[in-house]
Amino acid sequence: MTTLEYDRLYIDGQWTAPATTERINVTEAATEENLGSVPAATERDVDAAVDAARRAFDDPDGWANWSPARRGEVLERFAAALESRGGETARRVSIQNGMPLWLAQNFEAGFPALLLRYYSGLVSSGQEEVRAGMLGKKSLVRREPIGVVAAIVPWNVPQAITFLKLGPALAAGNTVVLKPAPETVLDAFLMAEAALEAGLPPGVLNIVPAGREVGAHLVAHPGVDKVSFTGSTAAGRAIAETCGRLLRPVTLELGGKSAAIVLDDADLTATIESFFAATLLNNGQICWLGTRILAPRSRYDTVVDTVSGLASSLTIGNPLDPETKIGPLVSARQRERVESYIAKGRAEGGRVTAGGGRPAGLDRGWFVEPTIFADVDPKATIAQEEIFGPVLAVIPYDDEDDAVAIANDSEYGLGGSVWTADPARGAAFAKRVRTGTIGVNGYANDPFAPFGGIKASGMGRELGPEGLSPFQILKTIYLDEPNDPA
C-alpha cells in the first residue's frame, strides 16, 4: 500500500507547521511494514493548541456562546464528513492496531457520527431550569460548557473512544485538545480532514499526537479546564494525582478484569457468538471484556470444553480479511506483554486447553493464538491482572454466593456478563456484582446508557445523558422574582 505521510498538525482550524522535525512512525500490525508517519507534537505544539482552544472558548461571539442549534448544524456537517470517510477510517484503524475490519466498520466507521448527532440532540433543549425557592424567590439553574477539554485516547478503539469525548464536549460548547495514541494516528488525521471539510471554527478542535510525557504536559496545562482520559489504570492514577492537586475535573475510564459468570442452566453453545463478543472481541484488546470465566463445578469440564472449542475455531489472520475473527495485537511490545502472562499462567499451575503460542504460518505480524486456561485459582496472576490480549481464565465456583464472591474479588469493576437460560435470574444475579456495567447473555455498550467503572476501573461516566454532564458546569442565578402564587 502507499504510505501515508502528514507534514503538519491540525491546530487552530488549519494545518500548522510543527515545532520540530520529530516524527511518529506507524507500523502495520499484520505485516510489520511501514504505514507512514505524522509529526510528533511537542510541548510547544501543545501550548499552541491549548492557546487556540482557549481563544476559541473565550470569544464572546464564539462556539461556547452559539445556540445549540447553530452548533448542531456544524456538527451535522462533521458527522456527514466522517460518514463519507467511514470505509477509509475503518481500514486505517484495522491496519494500525489489528482490529478485524468487520468490527472496525461497526465501531470506528459508524459510532462517531452517531454520537455527534445524539449529543447535539440532547443539548437542543433543557439547558436552563427555573425553580421555585424555599425562601420565596425563584432560582435559574443553567448548564454551561466547562471550558477547554484535554481528551486523551488509547489505541484499541481509537475513533469510537475519541467521540465518547468529542460528541458531548463539542455539543455542550467546549473546545478540545485531543491527544491520540502514537500507535493509531493516521485515523486521527483523517478525522481532522473531516473537521476541516465541516467548517469547525478555528480552535474548537485541535489534534496533538504524542507520547506520555507530552500528554502529561497537556494534563497539567494551566489553560485546560477538564481532562477526559481513557487508558491504563497506572496512567489514570498519575493523571488523577495531577488533577487532584489542581482541583481540575477529570473523567477516567481505565482497565478491567471483568467476570463472565456462567450459571448452571446456561447453554453457551446457543449463545456462542454473543459469548465471543463479550470475551475475545478485538483480539482481546478491549477493557470491558470478560476475561475471567466463572463456571459451576458441576459443569466445569463442559464449560472448559465449550470455551476451548470456541477459541480453537476462530480464524486467525490479516484483519482486512472478512473471515478473520482474531487479528494481530497492536505492537511487538503488546505481544511480549501477553506472552509473559501466558508464561505466568503456566508457571502458576494453569492448564492450557487451547492456544498458548503463536499461530503456525503467520511469521510476520504480532499474532497470538486465542488462549484458554483451565484449573485457574481466583488469586492467580492471570485471574487478577489485566492482560489486554486473547487470554481467558476459566475459574470454578461452588454456588451462586461463591460466584459473586469471586467476581467481586477484584481491584477492577468495569464490565461483566451473566449467562443463563433464565433472563430474570440473570438480571437478579447481575445486581449482586460490584461493577459499573454488566450484561445478561451478552454485553454491548448502548449509547443511551451510562458506561464506566468503579474501583481501579476509573471514575465518571460516558455515554447516555450522564456522559454529557461531565462537560458542563451548573450555574445558579438567584433571581429577584417571587415564586408564582400557589
VEXDREN-2710 file (C-alpha; in Angstrom, 1 decimal):
% VEXDREN-2710
k/r/px/py/pz
1/MET/0.0/0.0/0.0
2/THR/1.0/3.6/-0.4
3/THR/2.4/5.1/2.8
4/LEU/0.6/8.0/4.4
5/GLU/2.8/11.0/5.2
6/TYR/1.5/14.1/7.0
7/ASP/3.8/17.1/7.5
8/ARG/1.6/19.4/9.6
9/LEU/-0.6/19.3/12.7
10/TYR/-4.2/20.2/12.9
11/ILE/-4.2/23.2/15.2
12/ASP/-6.5/26.3/15.3
13/GLY/-8.6/25.1/12.4
14/GLN/-5.8/24.7/9.9
15/TRP/-2.8/22.6/9.1
16/THR/0.1/24.1/11.1
17/ALA/3.8/23.6/10.9
18/PRO/5.0/21.6/13.9
19/ALA/7.6/23.0/16.3
20/THR/10.2/20.4/15.5
21/THR/11.0/17.7/12.9
22/GLU/10.3/14.8/15.2
23/ARG/8.1/12.1/13.7
24/ILE/5.8/9.3/14.8
25/ASN/6.3/6.3/12.6
26/VAL/3.3/3.9/12.2
27/THR/3.7/0.2/11.6
28/GLU/1.2/-2.3/10.2
29/ALA/0.3/-4.8/12.9
30/ALA/-0.2/-7.7/10.5
31/THR/2.9/-7.3/8.4
32/GLU/5.3/-5.1/10.5
33/GLU/5.7/-2.9/7.4
34/ASN/5.8/0.9/7.5
35/LEU/2.5/2.6/7.0
36/GLY/3.6/6.2/7.2
37/SER/4.3/8.9/9.7
38/VAL/3.0/12.1/11.2
39/PRO/4.6/15.0/13.1
40/ALA/5.2/14.3/16.8
41/ALA/3.7/17.1/18.8
42/THR/6.0/18.7/21.4
43/GLU/5.2/20.7/24.5
44/ARG/5.3/23.9/22.3
45/ASP/2.7/22.4/20.0
46/VAL/0.5/21.6/22.9
47/ASP/0.9/25.1/24.2
48/ALA/-0.2/26.4/20.7
49/ALA/-3.2/24.0/20.7
50/VAL/-4.3/25.0/24.2
51/ASP/-3.9/28.7/23.4
52/ALA/-6.1/28.2/20.3
53/ALA/-8.7/26.3/22.2
54/ARG/-8.7/29.0/24.9
55/ARG/-9.2/31.8/22.5
56/ALA/-12.0/30.0/20.8
57/PHE/-13.7/29.3/24.1
58/ASP/-13.3/32.8/25.5
59/ASP/-14.5/34.5/22.3
60/PRO/-17.8/36.2/23.3
61/ASP/-19.2/35.5/19.9
62/GLY/-17.6/32.1/19.6
63/TRP/-18.5/28.4/19.8
64/ALA/-19.4/28.4/23.5
65/ASN/-21.9/31.2/23.0
66/TRP/-23.5/29.8/19.9
67/SER/-27.0/28.4/20.2
68/PRO/-27.2/24.6/20.4
69/ALA/-29.0/24.6/17.1
70/ARG/-26.2/26.6/15.4
71/ARG/-23.5/24.3/16.8
72/GLY/-25.7/21.3/15.8
73/GLU/-25.6/22.4/12.1
74/VAL/-21.8/22.3/12.1
75/LEU/-21.7/19.0/14.0
76/GLU/-24.1/17.5/11.5
77/ARG/-21.7/18.5/8.7
78/PHE/-18.9/17.0/10.7
79/ALA/-21.0/13.7/11.1
80/ALA/-21.6/13.6/7.4
81/ALA/-17.9/14.2/6.6
82/LEU/-17.0/11.4/9.0
83/GLU/-19.5/9.0/7.4
84/SER/-18.2/9.7/3.9
85/ARG/-14.7/8.6/5.2
86/GLY/-16.1/5.7/7.2
87/GLY/-14.6/3.0/5.0
88/GLU/-11.2/4.5/5.0
89/THR/-11.3/5.2/8.7
90/ALA/-12.1/1.5/9.4
91/ARG/-9.3/0.4/7.1
92/ARG/-6.7/2.7/8.7
93/VAL/-7.7/1.5/12.2
94/SER/-7.5/-2.2/11.2
95/ILE/-4.1/-1.9/9.6
96/GLN/-2.7/0.1/12.5
97/ASN/-4.0/-1.9/15.6
98/GLY/-5.1/-5.3/14.1
99/MET/-8.8/-4.8/14.7
100/PRO/-10.7/-7.1/12.3
101/LEU/-12.1/-4.9/9.5
102/TRP/-15.7/-6.1/10.0
103/LEU/-15.5/-4.9/13.6
104/ALA/-13.9/-1.6/12.6
105/GLN/-16.7/-1.0/10.2
106/ASN/-19.1/-1.1/13.1
107/PHE/-17.2/0.6/15.8
108/GLU/-14.9/3.0/14.0
109/ALA/-16.9/3.9/10.9
110/GLY/-20.4/4.3/12.4
111/PHE/-20.1/5.2/16.1
112/PRO/-18.5/8.7/15.7
113/ALA/-21.3/10.2/13.6
114/LEU/-24.0/8.5/15.8
115/LEU/-22.6/10.1/18.9
116/LEU/-22.3/13.6/17.4
117/ARG/-25.9/13.5/16.4
118/TYR/-27.0/12.0/19.7
119/TYR/-25.4/14.7/21.9
120/SER/-26.4/17.5/19.6
121/GLY/-30.0/16.4/20.1
122/LEU/-29.5/16.2/23.9
123/VAL/-28.4/19.8/24.2
124/SER/-31.0/21.2/21.9
125/SER/-33.3/21.9/24.8
126/GLY/-33.5/21.8/28.6
127/GLN/-30.2/23.7/29.4
128/GLU/-32.0/26.1/31.8
129/GLU/-34.5/25.5/34.6
130/VAL/-36.4/28.0/36.7
131/ARG/-37.1/26.6/40.2
132/ALA/-39.3/28.0/42.9
133/GLY/-37.2/28.6/46.1
134/MET/-37.8/27.8/49.7
135/LEU/-37.1/31.5/50.6
136/GLY/-39.8/32.9/48.4
137/LYS/-37.9/33.7/45.2
138/LYS/-37.0/31.8/42.1
139/SER/-33.6/30.5/41.0
140/LEU/-32.4/30.0/37.5
141/VAL/-30.2/26.9/37.1
142/ARG/-28.1/26.8/33.9
143/ARG/-25.9/24.2/32.3
144/GLU/-22.9/25.8/30.7
145/PRO/-19.8/24.4/28.9
146/ILE/-16.9/23.7/31.2
147/GLY/-14.2/25.2/29.0
148/VAL/-11.1/23.8/27.3
149/VAL/-11.1/20.0/27.4
150/ALA/-8.0/17.8/27.2
151/ALA/-9.1/14.5/25.7
152/ILE/-6.6/11.6/25.7
153/VAL/-7.5/8.4/23.9
154/PRO/-5.9/4.9/23.6
155/TRP/-5.1/2.9/20.5
156/ASN/-7.5/-0.1/20.9
157/VAL/-10.8/1.5/19.6
158/PRO/-9.4/5.0/18.8
159/GLN/-12.3/6.7/16.9
160/ALA/-15.2/5.4/18.9
161/ILE/-13.5/6.4/22.1
162/THR/-12.5/9.7/20.7
163/PHE/-16.2/10.5/20.1
164/LEU/-17.2/9.4/23.5
165/LYS/-15.4/12.6/24.4
166/LEU/-15.8/14.8/21.4
167/GLY/-19.5/14.2/21.0
168/PRO/-20.7/15.6/24.3
169/ALA/-17.8/18.0/24.7
170/LEU/-18.4/19.8/21.4
171/ALA/-22.2/19.7/21.6
172/ALA/-22.1/21.3/25.0
173/GLY/-20.0/24.2/23.6
174/ASN/-16.5/23.3/24.8
175/THR/-13.3/23.4/22.8
176/VAL/-11.0/20.4/22.7
177/VAL/-7.3/19.5/22.5
178/LEU/-7.2/15.8/21.5
179/LYS/-4.1/13.6/22.1
180/PRO/-4.4/10.3/20.1
181/ALA/-2.1/7.4/20.9
182/PRO/1.1/7.1/18.9
183/GLU/0.1/3.7/17.6
184/THR/-3.1/5.0/15.9
185/VAL/-2.6/8.5/14.5
186/LEU/-3.4/8.0/10.8
187/ASP/-7.2/7.7/11.6
188/ALA/-7.0/10.9/13.7
189/PHE/-5.6/12.9/10.8
190/LEU/-8.4/11.6/8.6
191/MET/-10.8/12.8/11.2
192/ALA/-9.0/16.2/11.1
193/GLU/-9.7/16.3/7.3
194/ALA/-13.4/15.8/8.1
195/ALA/-13.4/18.6/10.7
196/LEU/-11.9/21.0/8.1
197/GLU/-14.5/20.0/5.5
198/ALA/-17.3/20.5/8.0
199/GLY/-16.1/24.0/8.9
200/LEU/-15.4/23.6/12.6
201/PRO/-14.4/27.1/13.7
202/PRO/-10.7/27.7/14.4
203/GLY/-9.6/26.4/17.8
204/VAL/-12.7/24.3/18.5
205/LEU/-10.8/21.0/17.8
206/ASN/-7.0/20.6/17.9
207/ILE/-5.0/17.4/17.5
208/VAL/-1.6/16.7/19.1
209/PRO/-0.3/13.2/18.6
210/ALA/2.4/12.4/21.1
211/GLY/3.6/10.1/23.8
212/ARG/3.2/10.1/27.6
213/GLU/5.5/13.0/28.5
214/VAL/3.8/15.4/26.2
215/GLY/0.4/14.0/27.4
216/ALA/1.4/14.8/31.0
217/HIS/2.2/18.4/29.9
218/LEU/-1.3/18.7/28.4
219/VAL/-3.0/17.3/31.6
220/ALA/-1.2/19.8/33.8
221/HIS/-1.5/22.8/31.4
222/PRO/-2.9/25.9/33.1
223/GLY/-5.2/26.6/30.1
224/VAL/-7.1/23.3/30.5
225/ASP/-10.3/23.2/32.5
226/LYS/-11.2/19.5/32.2
227/VAL/-9.4/16.2/31.5
228/SER/-11.1/13.1/29.9
229/PHE/-8.8/10.1/29.8
230/THR/-9.2/6.5/28.6
231/GLY/-6.3/4.2/29.1
232/SER/-4.4/2.1/31.7
233/THR/-5.1/2.3/35.4
234/ALA/-1.4/3.2/36.1
235/ALA/-1.6/6.2/33.8
236/GLY/-5.0/7.1/35.2
237/ARG/-3.7/7.2/38.7
238/ALA/-0.9/9.6/37.6
239/ILE/-3.5/11.8/35.8
240/ALA/-5.8/11.7/38.9
241/GLU/-2.9/12.9/41.1
242/THR/-2.2/15.8/38.8
243/CYS/-5.9/16.8/38.5
244/GLY/-6.4/16.4/42.3
245/ARG/-3.6/18.8/43.0
246/LEU/-5.0/21.3/40.5
247/LEU/-8.6/20.8/41.6
248/ARG/-9.3/20.0/37.9
249/PRO/-12.3/17.9/36.9
250/VAL/-11.4/14.6/35.4
251/THR/-13.1/11.6/33.9
252/LEU/-11.1/8.3/34.0
253/GLU/-12.1/5.2/32.0
254/LEU/-9.4/2.7/32.9
255/GLY/-8.7/-1.0/33.0
256/GLY/-10.8/-4.0/33.7
257/LYS/-10.7/-7.7/34.6
258/SER/-14.4/-8.5/34.2
259/ALA/-16.1/-11.7/35.0
260/ALA/-18.3/-13.7/32.6
261/ILE/-20.4/-15.8/35.0
262/VAL/-21.9/-19.0/33.5
263/LEU/-24.8/-20.1/35.7
264/ASP/-25.7/-23.8/36.0
265/ASP/-28.6/-23.6/33.5
266/ALA/-26.7/-21.8/30.7
267/ASP/-26.4/-23.1/27.2
268/LEU/-23.3/-21.5/25.9
269/THR/-23.5/-23.2/22.5
270/ALA/-26.7/-21.4/21.8
271/THR/-25.2/-18.0/22.6
272/ILE/-21.6/-18.7/21.4
273/GLU/-21.5/-15.6/19.1
274/SER/-22.5/-13.3/21.9
275/PHE/-20.1/-15.1/24.2
276/PHE/-17.3/-14.5/21.8
277/ALA/-18.2/-10.8/21.5
278/ALA/-18.2/-10.5/25.3
279/THR/-14.8/-12.2/25.9
280/LEU/-12.5/-12.2/22.9
281/LEU/-13.6/-9.3/20.7
282/ASN/-11.0/-7.1/19.0
283/ASN/-8.3/-9.7/19.7
284/GLY/-8.9/-9.3/23.5
285/GLN/-7.9/-5.6/23.3
286/ILE/-11.0/-4.1/25.0
287/CYS/-11.0/-3.0/28.6
288/TRP/-14.5/-4.3/29.5
289/LEU/-14.1/-7.9/28.1
290/GLY/-15.0/-10.8/30.4
291/THR/-11.6/-12.4/30.7
292/ARG/-12.4/-14.3/33.9
293/ILE/-14.9/-17.1/33.0
294/LEU/-16.6/-18.4/36.2
295/ALA/-18.1/-21.8/35.7
296/PRO/-20.0/-24.0/38.2
297/ARG/-18.1/-27.1/39.4
298/SER/-21.0/-29.3/38.4
299/ARG/-20.5/-28.2/34.7
300/TYR/-16.9/-27.1/34.8
301/ASP/-15.5/-29.6/32.3
302/THR/-18.3/-28.9/29.8
303/VAL/-17.7/-25.1/30.0
304/VAL/-14.0/-25.6/29.6
305/ASP/-14.6/-27.7/26.5
306/THR/-17.0/-25.2/25.0
307/VAL/-14.8/-22.2/25.6
308/SER/-11.7/-24.1/24.3
309/GLY/-13.6/-25.2/21.2
310/LEU/-14.6/-21.6/20.5
311/ALA/-11.0/-20.4/20.8
312/SER/-9.7/-23.2/18.6
313/SER/-12.4/-22.5/15.9
314/LEU/-11.6/-18.8/15.4
315/THR/-10.0/-17.8/12.2
316/ILE/-6.7/-16.0/12.8
317/GLY/-5.2/-13.8/10.1
318/ASN/-4.9/-10.5/8.4
319/PRO/-7.5/-8.1/9.9
320/LEU/-8.5/-6.9/6.4
321/ASP/-9.8/-10.4/5.5
322/PRO/-13.5/-10.5/6.2
323/GLU/-13.2/-14.1/7.5
324/THR/-10.7/-13.1/10.2
325/LYS/-12.0/-13.3/13.8
326/ILE/-8.7/-12.8/15.6
327/GLY/-6.1/-10.4/14.1
328/PRO/-2.7/-9.4/15.4
329/LEU/-2.0/-7.4/18.5
330/VAL/-1.1/-3.7/18.1
331/SER/2.6/-4.0/18.6
332/ALA/5.6/-6.2/19.4
333/ARG/5.6/-4.8/22.9
334/GLN/2.0/-5.7/23.4
335/ARG/2.6/-9.3/22.2
336/GLU/5.5/-9.6/24.6
337/ARG/3.3/-8.5/27.4
338/VAL/0.6/-11.0/26.5
339/GLU/3.1/-13.9/26.1
340/SER/4.6/-13.0/29.5
341/TYR/1.2/-13.5/31.1
342/ILE/0.7/-16.9/29.3
343/ALA/4.1/-17.9/30.8
344/LYS/2.9/-16.8/34.3
345/GLY/-0.3/-18.7/33.9
346/ARG/1.6/-21.9/33.1
347/ALA/4.1/-21.3/35.9
348/GLU/1.3/-20.8/38.5
349/GLY/-0.4/-24.1/37.6
350/GLY/-2.9/-23.1/34.9
351/ARG/-3.6/-25.8/32.3
352/VAL/-3.7/-24.6/28.7
353/THR/-6.6/-26.1/26.9
354/ALA/-6.4/-24.1/23.7
355/GLY/-3.8/-21.9/22.1
356/GLY/-0.8/-20.8/24.2
357/GLY/1.5/-19.8/21.4
358/ARG/1.9/-18.1/18.1
359/PRO/-0.2/-19.4/15.2
360/ALA/1.6/-21.5/12.6
361/GLY/2.2/-20.0/9.2
362/LEU/2.0/-16.4/10.4
363/ASP/5.7/-15.5/10.8
364/ARG/5.2/-11.8/10.3
365/GLY/2.8/-9.6/12.4
366/TRP/2.2/-9.7/16.1
367/PHE/-0.1/-12.6/16.4
368/VAL/-1.0/-14.7/19.5
369/GLU/-3.4/-17.6/19.5
370/PRO/-6.6/-17.3/21.5
371/THR/-5.5/-19.0/24.7
372/ILE/-7.7/-20.7/27.3
373/PHE/-6.5/-21.6/30.8
374/ALA/-8.3/-24.2/33.0
375/ASP/-7.8/-25.0/36.7
376/VAL/-7.1/-21.4/37.5
377/ASP/-7.1/-20.2/41.1
378/PRO/-9.0/-17.0/41.6
379/LYS/-5.9/-15.4/43.1
380/ALA/-3.6/-16.4/40.2
381/THR/-1.9/-13.6/38.3
382/ILE/-3.9/-14.2/35.2
383/ALA/-7.1/-14.1/37.2
384/GLN/-6.3/-10.8/38.8
385/GLU/-4.3/-8.6/36.4
386/GLU/-5.4/-7.1/33.1
387/ILE/-3.7/-8.9/30.2
388/PHE/-5.2/-7.0/27.2
389/GLY/-5.0/-9.9/24.8
390/PRO/-6.9/-13.0/23.8
391/VAL/-6.3/-14.9/27.0
392/LEU/-9.2/-16.3/29.2
393/ALA/-9.0/-17.9/32.6
394/VAL/-11.8/-20.4/33.5
395/ILE/-12.3/-20.5/37.3
396/PRO/-14.6/-23.0/39.1
397/TYR/-17.1/-21.9/41.7
398/ASP/-19.3/-23.9/44.2
399/ASP/-22.6/-22.0/44.2
400/GLU/-24.0/-18.5/43.4
401/ASP/-22.7/-16.9/46.6
402/ASP/-19.3/-18.3/45.8
403/ALA/-19.5/-16.9/42.2
404/VAL/-20.5/-13.5/43.5
405/ALA/-17.6/-13.5/45.9
406/ILE/-15.1/-14.5/43.2
407/ALA/-16.5/-11.9/40.7
408/ASN/-16.2/-9.2/43.3
409/ASP/-12.7/-10.2/44.5
410/SER/-11.0/-7.9/42.0
411/GLU/-9.5/-4.4/42.2
412/TYR/-11.4/-3.7/39.0
413/GLY/-15.1/-3.1/38.3
414/LEU/-15.8/-2.1/34.7
415/GLY/-17.8/-4.8/32.8
416/GLY/-19.1/-8.3/33.1
417/SER/-21.8/-10.7/31.9
418/VAL/-24.1/-13.4/33.3
419/TRP/-25.1/-16.4/31.1
420/THR/-28.3/-18.3/31.9
421/ALA/-31.4/-19.7/30.3
422/ASP/-33.5/-17.5/32.7
423/PRO/-33.0/-13.8/31.9
424/ALA/-34.8/-12.8/35.1
425/ARG/-32.4/-14.9/37.1
426/GLY/-29.5/-13.4/35.2
427/ALA/-30.7/-9.8/36.0
428/ALA/-31.1/-10.6/39.7
429/PHE/-27.6/-12.1/39.8
430/ALA/-26.2/-9.1/37.9
431/LYS/-27.4/-6.8/40.6
432/ARG/-25.1/-8.6/43.1
433/VAL/-21.9/-8.0/41.1
434/ARG/-19.8/-4.9/42.0
435/THR/-19.2/-3.3/38.6
436/GLY/-20.1/-0.3/36.6
437/THR/-21.7/-2.3/33.8
438/ILE/-22.8/-5.8/33.2
439/GLY/-24.9/-7.7/30.6
440/VAL/-27.2/-10.7/30.6
441/ASN/-26.5/-13.2/27.9
442/GLY/-24.3/-10.7/26.1
443/TYR/-22.6/-7.4/26.5
444/ALA/-22.9/-4.2/24.4
445/ASN/-22.3/-0.5/25.2
446/ASP/-25.7/1.1/24.5
447/PRO/-25.2/4.8/23.6
448/PHE/-28.3/5.7/25.7
449/ALA/-27.0/4.2/28.9
450/PRO/-24.0/5.3/31.1
451/PHE/-20.7/3.4/30.8
452/GLY/-17.8/3.5/33.3
453/GLY/-16.2/1.7/36.1
454/ILE/-15.7/1.6/39.9
455/LYS/-12.6/0.9/41.9
456/ALA/-9.4/0.7/39.8
457/SER/-11.5/0.9/36.6
458/GLY/-12.0/4.6/37.0
459/MET/-14.5/7.3/37.8
460/GLY/-17.1/9.2/36.0
461/ARG/-19.4/8.0/33.2
462/GLU/-19.5/8.3/29.4
463/LEU/-22.5/7.7/27.1
464/GLY/-26.1/8.4/27.9
465/PRO/-27.2/11.7/29.3
466/GLU/-24.8/11.1/32.1
467/GLY/-21.9/11.4/29.6
468/LEU/-22.9/15.0/28.8
469/SER/-22.8/16.3/32.4
470/PRO/-19.0/16.0/33.0
471/PHE/-18.5/18.5/30.2
472/GLN/-20.9/21.1/31.8
473/ILE/-20.9/23.2/34.9
474/LEU/-24.0/24.1/36.9
475/LYS/-24.6/27.8/37.5
476/THR/-27.3/29.1/39.8
477/ILE/-28.7/32.6/39.4
478/TYR/-30.8/33.7/42.4
479/LEU/-33.5/35.8/40.7
480/ASP/-35.2/38.8/42.1
481/GLU/-38.6/37.3/41.2
482/PRO/-41.1/36.0/43.7
483/ASN/-42.5/32.4/43.4
484/ASP/-45.6/32.1/41.5
485/PRO/-48.8/32.2/43.6
486/ALA/-50.0/28.8/44.7
END
